[in-house]
């Protein structure tokens, strides 16, 4: 069997997360990241996917041809010596790569008959692929962005590689059309999160390794969140730092303390007072003491991610020395449909220490024991 894979990497994907920018669409995001000493992890995450993909295909049965975007847009993500053909952009312009390059490369790869088009980025990159190829060829997202609400991405880079390998090796390949959604980043920075549907991509069928599209909390959940916030605030320990991640549930904890938190950012509280608001990764790392803090996060609606989606400011340095507390209303837990919670910090070894079973705070004197995972092969149902 011969298969052809396309690989496109958005080289700025994810940069905005650790910078507390809510996304990476800002025109000066590279300059901001350079000043902060932050490198993009998109190529590294794409490389993880390709390695898992290649490991999952038997060379004696499957001959793989890789078409990779030029330089930082694909080829740089491949291990040294990995055979590939470079696909360039037809767009002529000065300066760094752009979404126009992504679209041009995607069209060129589709014209060359790729069996699967892999792209590393976030919702904005998914929109570019949609604009370029629509449903002409199957496509699959490698999660590397800040906000990843669309249902066209694998759960983690490794899971994406396993998904792709299994699908490509199957002579009876099935695909589904799944939704691409995105949020206006200018509105997002103002705390407004209103995803819009842009269309569908044709994605390999695999309910175990594809992330669901994010869903918002229903208005009827507000009272439950308010009660949860009051109950959790009553458990907070004096002189202990609390790092509160994004979400309406964590905002309810702030409201119970008389504080207005950043809905889509990360804030730090101690003794009922706001120490720092909307912090970036460097600021958070410098604030959290050596003995750690209590990190409070809530799962993304229906997706179940607690680390690695929209809260990249809470990076491995803080995670490995802190306590992780998960809070969620009962209806949010029900929305998971028995699927585990997910962690994707970008550091699989650290993620493995978090996986297993964890307590989820759901209200006054109420907790549930729930599975948390970073591997579809290891996950267990609640």
Secondary structure per residue as TSV (DSSP state, phi and psi in degrees):
chain	resnum	aa	ss	phi	psi
A	1	X	-	360.0	135.5
A	2	X	E	-110.9	133.2
A	3	X	E	-131.0	147.4
A	4	X	E	-120.0	126.5
A	5	X	E	-114.9	134.0
A	6	X	E	-101.1	142.7
A	7	X	E	-133.9	120.3
A	8	X	E	-125.9	132.1
A	9	X	E	-118.5	128.8
A	10	X	-	-83.1	108.1
A	11	X	T	-70.3	-13.0
A	12	X	T	-104.1	0.3
A	13	X	T	-56.8	134.1
A	14	X	T	85.6	-12.8
A	15	X	H	-59.7	-37.6
A	16	X	H	-70.7	-20.9
A	17	X	H	-62.0	-55.7
A	18	X	H	-69.3	-17.0
A	19	X	T	-90.2	2.9
A	20	X	T	61.3	35.1
A	21	X	-	-97.3	-1.2
A	22	X	S	69.6	-6.5
A	23	X	S	179.8	-178.4
A	24	X	S	-125.5	25.0
A	25	X	-	-86.2	-11.5
A	26	X	-	-59.5	139.0
A	27	X	T	-63.1	-26.8
A	28	X	T	-104.1	22.7
A	29	X	H	-63.2	-34.6
A	30	X	H	-64.6	-43.4
A	31	X	H	-64.2	-41.5
A	32	X	H	-61.1	-44.5
A	33	X	H	-66.2	-39.6
A	34	X	H	-64.2	-41.8
A	35	X	H	-64.0	-32.6
A	36	X	H	-87.4	-4.1
A	37	X	T	72.3	30.7
A	38	X	-	-107.3	131.1
A	39	X	-	-104.3	150.2
A	40	X	-	-70.4	141.0
A	41	X	-	-101.9	5.7
A	42	X	H	-61.6	-44.4
A	43	X	H	-64.1	-41.3
A	44	X	H	-62.0	-42.3
A	45	X	H	-69.2	-37.7
A	46	X	H	-64.1	-39.2
A	47	X	H	-62.0	-39.4
A	48	X	H	-59.9	-41.0
A	49	X	H	-64.7	-47.0
A	50	X	H	-64.7	-40.0
A	51	X	H	-63.1	-44.2
A	52	X	H	-65.6	-37.0
A	53	X	H	-62.4	-49.5
A	54	X	H	-65.6	-36.3
A	55	X	H	-65.2	-28.6
A	56	X	H	-86.7	-8.7
A	57	X	S	-104.0	133.8
A	58	X	-	-81.8	114.6
A	59	X	T	-55.5	-29.4
A	60	X	T	-72.3	-20.3
A	61	X	T	-108.9	-27.3
A	62	X	-	-129.2	120.3
A	63	X	E	-96.3	122.7
A	64	X	E	-106.6	129.3
A	65	X	E	-112.3	125.8
A	66	X	E	-109.9	124.6
A	67	X	E	-104.3	117.6
A	68	X	E	-117.8	140.1
A	69	X	E	-57.6	151.3
A	70	X	S	-65.4	139.3
A	71	X	G	52.8	-122.6
A	72	X	G	-69.0	-10.3
A	73	X	G	-94.5	18.4
A	74	X	B	163.1	-57.7
A	75	X	G	-60.7	-36.1
A	76	X	G	-66.2	-17.8
A	77	X	G	-81.2	-15.6
A	78	X	S	-83.1	146.9
A	79	X	-	-63.0	147.8
A	80	X	T	-55.0	130.5
A	81	X	T	91.1	-5.3
A	82	X	-	-70.7	119.6
A	83	X	-	-62.6	134.6
A	84	X	-	-162.4	162.7
A	85	X	E	-113.3	136.4
A	86	X	E	-88.1	134.6
A	87	X	E	-113.3	123.3
A	88	X	-	-99.0	171.5
A	89	X	-	-92.8	145.8
A	90	X	S	-85.6	-5.3
A	91	X	-	-81.8	129.1
A	92	X	-	-106.0	114.3
A	93	X	-	-159.1	155.8
A	94	X	S	-81.1	163.0
A	95	X	S	87.0	-162.5
A	96	X	S	-73.0	166.6
A	97	X	-	-64.6	158.6
A	98	X	-	-140.0	178.0
A	99	X	H	-64.0	-27.8
A	100	X	H	-63.1	-35.1
A	101	X	H	-66.9	-42.0
A	102	X	H	-57.0	-47.9
A	103	X	H	-63.6	-42.8
A	104	X	H	-64.6	-44.7
A	105	X	H	-64.0	-40.3
A	106	X	H	-62.1	-43.1
A	107	X	H	-63.6	-41.5
A	108	X	H	-64.5	-39.0
A	109	X	H	-68.3	-40.7
A	110	X	H	-62.1	-38.6
A	111	X	H	-64.5	-26.9
A	112	X	T	-88.9	4.9
A	113	X	T	77.9	41.8
A	114	X	-	-64.2	142.7
A	115	X	S	-77.9	-29.1
A	116	X	E	-152.3	131.8
A	117	X	E	-105.6	110.6
A	118	X	E	-92.6	136.3
A	119	X	E	-137.8	135.9
A	120	X	E	-104.7	122.6
A	121	X	E	170.2	-149.3
A	122	X	-	-128.3	-154.6
A	123	X	H	-62.2	-36.0
A	124	X	H	-63.3	-39.8
A	125	X	H	-66.8	-38.7
A	126	X	H	-60.7	-37.3
A	127	X	H	-64.4	-40.0
A	128	X	H	-62.2	-43.3
A	129	X	H	-64.3	-42.0
A	130	X	H	-59.0	-46.8
A	131	X	H	-60.8	-34.7
A	132	X	H	-81.0	-45.1
A	133	X	H	-124.1	-11.0
A	134	X	T	54.5	-125.5
A	135	X	T	-107.8	21.6
A	136	X	S	-60.5	-43.6
A	137	X	S	-131.7	152.5
A	138	X	-	-64.2	139.6
A	139	X	E	-133.4	156.7
A	140	X	E	-150.8	127.9
A	141	X	E	-87.9	136.0
A	142	X	E	-94.7	117.2
A	143	X	E	-66.9	114.0
A	144	X	-	-141.9	0.7
A	145	X	S	-93.8	-172.3
A	146	X	S	-88.5	-59.3
A	147	X	-	-103.0	117.4
A	148	X	-	-128.1	83.9
A	149	X	-	-96.0	-20.5
A	150	X	S	-69.5	157.2
A	151	X	S	-96.3	26.4
A	152	X	S	-110.5	13.4
A	153	X	B	-112.0	150.3
A	154	X	B	-71.4	164.3
A	155	X	S	-66.7	-40.5
A	156	X	S	-144.6	168.4
A	157	X	H	-56.7	-43.9
A	158	X	H	-65.1	-43.5
A	159	X	H	-63.6	-34.4
A	160	X	H	-63.3	-41.9
A	161	X	H	-64.1	-41.5
A	162	X	H	-66.2	-40.0
A	163	X	H	-59.9	-49.3
A	164	X	H	-62.5	-42.2
A	165	X	H	-63.3	-47.2
A	166	X	H	-63.3	-38.4
A	167	X	H	-71.1	-43.6
A	168	X	H	-66.2	-33.0
A	169	X	H	-78.1	-11.4
A	170	X	-	-87.8	119.4
A	171	X	S	-68.1	-18.8
A	172	X	S	-108.5	67.6
A	173	X	-	-74.0	133.7
A	174	X	-	-117.5	146.3
A	175	X	E	-135.9	158.0
A	176	X	E	-128.1	152.3
A	177	X	E	-89.1	122.3
A	178	X	E	-124.0	155.1
A	179	X	E	-80.1	140.1
A	180	X	E	-105.6	118.9
A	181	X	E	-124.1	157.2
A	182	X	E	-152.7	163.4
A	183	X	-	-124.0	140.6
A	184	X	-	-67.6	119.6
A	185	X	H	-68.1	-31.4
A	186	X	H	-62.6	-42.7
A	187	X	H	-67.0	-36.6
A	188	X	H	-61.9	-39.9
A	189	X	H	-66.9	-18.6
A	190	X	T	-93.8	7.5
A	191	X	T	85.4	14.5
A	192	X	-	-103.7	121.5
A	193	X	-	-120.8	96.7
A	194	X	-	-129.0	87.1
A	195	X	-	-62.0	141.9
A	196	X	E	-117.0	143.2
A	197	X	E	-84.4	129.0
A	198	X	E	-109.7	-15.0
A	199	X	E	147.4	-163.4
A	200	X	E	-131.8	148.0
A	201	X	E	-110.6	152.8
A	202	X	E	-87.2	117.1
A	203	X	E	-123.6	142.7
A	204	X	E	-54.1	138.5
A	205	X	-	-75.3	123.5
A	206	X	-	-172.1	92.4
A	207	X	T	-67.9	-20.1
A	208	X	T	-80.1	-33.8
A	209	X	T	-112.6	-1.7
A	210	X	B	-93.7	137.6
A	211	X	-	-79.6	142.7
A	212	X	-	-69.9	161.0
A	213	X	-	-68.2	140.1
A	214	X	-	-66.9	142.5
A	215	X	-	-121.8	148.8
A	216	X	-	-82.0	166.2
A	217	X	-	-78.1	135.4
A	218	X	-	-68.0	153.0
A	219	X	G	-58.8	-29.9
A	220	X	G	-67.3	-12.7
A	221	X	G	-83.5	-7.8
A	222	X	H	-60.7	-42.9
A	223	X	H	-65.5	-39.3
A	224	X	H	-64.7	-40.5
A	225	X	H	-65.0	-40.3
A	226	X	H	-62.1	-45.5
A	227	X	H	-64.3	-40.7
A	228	X	H	-61.4	-43.8
A	229	X	H	-59.9	-43.7
A	230	X	H	-63.5	-43.3
A	231	X	H	-66.0	-42.3
A	232	X	H	-68.9	-40.6
A	233	X	H	-57.5	-33.1
A	234	X	T	-69.4	-16.7
A	235	X	T	-94.3	-6.4
A	236	X	-	-70.2	137.0
A	237	X	-	-91.7	136.0
A	238	X	T	-59.2	145.9
A	239	X	T	64.8	12.8
A	240	X	-	-103.2	133.8
A	241	X	E	-79.3	137.2
A	242	X	E	-121.0	124.5
A	243	X	E	-101.4	113.4
A	244	X	E	-103.6	121.1
A	245	X	-	-79.2	-178.2
A	246	X	S	-68.8	159.8
A	247	X	S	127.7	153.8
A	248	X	H	-68.0	-28.9
A	249	X	H	-68.8	-44.7
A	250	X	H	-69.8	-31.4
A	251	X	H	-61.5	-32.3
A	252	X	H	-65.4	-31.1
A	253	X	H	-65.6	-43.7
A	254	X	H	-60.8	-42.5
A	255	X	H	-60.5	-37.8
A	256	X	H	-64.0	-24.8
A	257	X	T	-95.3	1.8
A	258	X	T	77.9	23.5
A	259	X	-	-114.5	146.0
A	260	X	-	-102.4	107.6
A	261	X	-	-90.7	170.9
A	262	X	-	-85.0	113.7
A	263	X	T	-58.9	-40.8
A	264	X	T	-114.9	27.2
A	265	X	S	-131.7	-171.7
A	266	X	-	-118.0	127.1
A	267	X	E	-121.2	157.6
A	268	X	E	-121.4	129.2
A	269	X	E	-122.7	144.5
A	270	X	E	-149.8	132.5
A	271	X	T	54.1	39.1
A	272	X	T	72.7	9.6
A	273	X	E	-118.1	148.7
A	274	X	E	-81.6	109.9
A	275	X	E	-78.5	-41.5
A	276	X	E	-157.0	142.6
A	277	X	S	-121.7	147.4
A	278	X	S	48.6	53.6
A	279	X	-	-80.7	152.7
A	280	X	-	-92.3	178.0
A	281	X	H	-63.6	-41.5
A	282	X	H	-66.7	-43.0
A	283	X	H	-63.1	-43.3
A	284	X	H	-63.3	-44.2
A	285	X	H	-61.5	-36.4
A	286	X	H	-75.1	-26.9
A	287	X	H	-79.0	-39.9
A	288	X	S	-72.3	123.7
A	289	X	-	-69.4	170.5
A	290	X	T	-59.5	-32.7
A	291	X	T	-79.1	-2.3
A	292	X	-	91.6	-174.7
A	293	X	-	-142.5	179.7
A	294	X	E	-103.3	115.1
A	295	X	E	-91.7	124.2
A	296	X	E	-114.2	118.1
A	297	X	E	-132.7	159.4
A	298	X	-	-125.3	143.9
A	299	X	-	-64.8	147.0
A	300	X	-	-66.8	133.4
A	301	X	T	-53.1	125.3
A	302	X	T	71.3	-33.3
A	303	X	T	-75.7	-39.9
A	304	X	-	87.5	3.4
A	305	X	E	-72.2	133.4
A	306	X	E	-110.5	-24.9
A	307	X	E	-136.4	134.0
A	308	X	S	105.5	0.0
A	309	X	S	-131.3	106.0
A	310	X	S	77.3	-0.1
A	311	X	-	-134.5	38.8
A	312	X	T	-65.7	-11.3
A	313	X	T	-60.4	-29.3
A	314	X	S	-86.5	86.3
A	315	X	-	-95.9	-176.3
A	316	X	H	-60.5	-29.8
A	317	X	H	-64.9	-40.3
A	318	X	H	-79.7	-39.9
A	319	X	H	-60.2	-42.0
A	320	X	T	-72.8	-11.1
A	321	X	T	-119.1	14.2
A	322	X	S	-127.8	167.4
A	323	X	E	-92.6	136.7
A	324	X	E	-105.4	122.8
A	325	X	E	-117.2	134.2
A	326	X	E	-112.8	131.2
A	327	X	E	-123.9	141.8
A	328	X	-	-163.4	144.2
A	329	X	-	-72.3	156.3
A	330	X	H	-55.2	-38.7
A	331	X	H	-68.1	-32.9
A	332	X	H	-66.2	-38.9
A	333	X	H	-66.9	-38.7
A	334	X	H	-64.0	-34.1
A	335	X	H	-64.0	-18.1
A	336	X	T	-72.4	-17.0
A	337	X	T	61.6	30.2
A	338	X	T	87.0	-6.2
A	339	X	-	-70.7	148.4
A	340	X	-	-67.3	162.9
A	341	X	E	-70.7	158.1
A	342	X	E	-129.4	146.0
A	343	X	E	-129.0	134.6
A	344	X	-	-147.6	68.9
A	345	X	-	-74.8	-12.7
A	346	X	S	93.4	-3.5
A	347	X	-	-125.9	89.7
A	348	X	H	-54.2	-35.4
A	349	X	H	-65.0	-41.7
A	350	X	H	-66.8	-42.6
A	351	X	H	-57.5	-38.0
A	352	X	H	-62.5	-31.4
A	353	X	H	-73.8	-20.8
A	354	X	H	-87.7	-28.0
A	355	X	-	-68.2	158.8
A	356	X	E	130.2	-127.9
A	357	X	E	-120.4	143.0
A	358	X	E	-138.6	157.8
A	359	X	E	-85.6	135.4
A	360	X	E	-115.9	121.8
A	361	X	E	-78.2	120.7
A	362	X	E	-118.0	-1.8
A	363	X	E	158.9	-173.4
A	364	X	T	-58.1	119.5
A	365	X	T	53.1	32.4
A	366	X	E	-131.5	124.7
A	367	X	E	-140.8	153.2
A	368	X	E	-123.9	148.1
A	369	X	E	-93.6	125.0
A	370	X	E	-140.1	144.9
A	371	X	E	-74.6	145.9
A	372	X	E	-132.2	135.7
A	373	X	E	-142.6	163.9
A	374	X	S	-135.0	16.3
A	375	X	-	-147.4	127.2
A	376	X	T	-65.0	-29.6
A	377	X	T	-71.0	-28.5
A	378	X	T	-97.8	-11.2
A	379	X	-	-67.2	147.3
A	380	X	-	-124.4	148.1
A	381	X	-	-83.5	150.8
A	382	X	-	-70.5	360.0
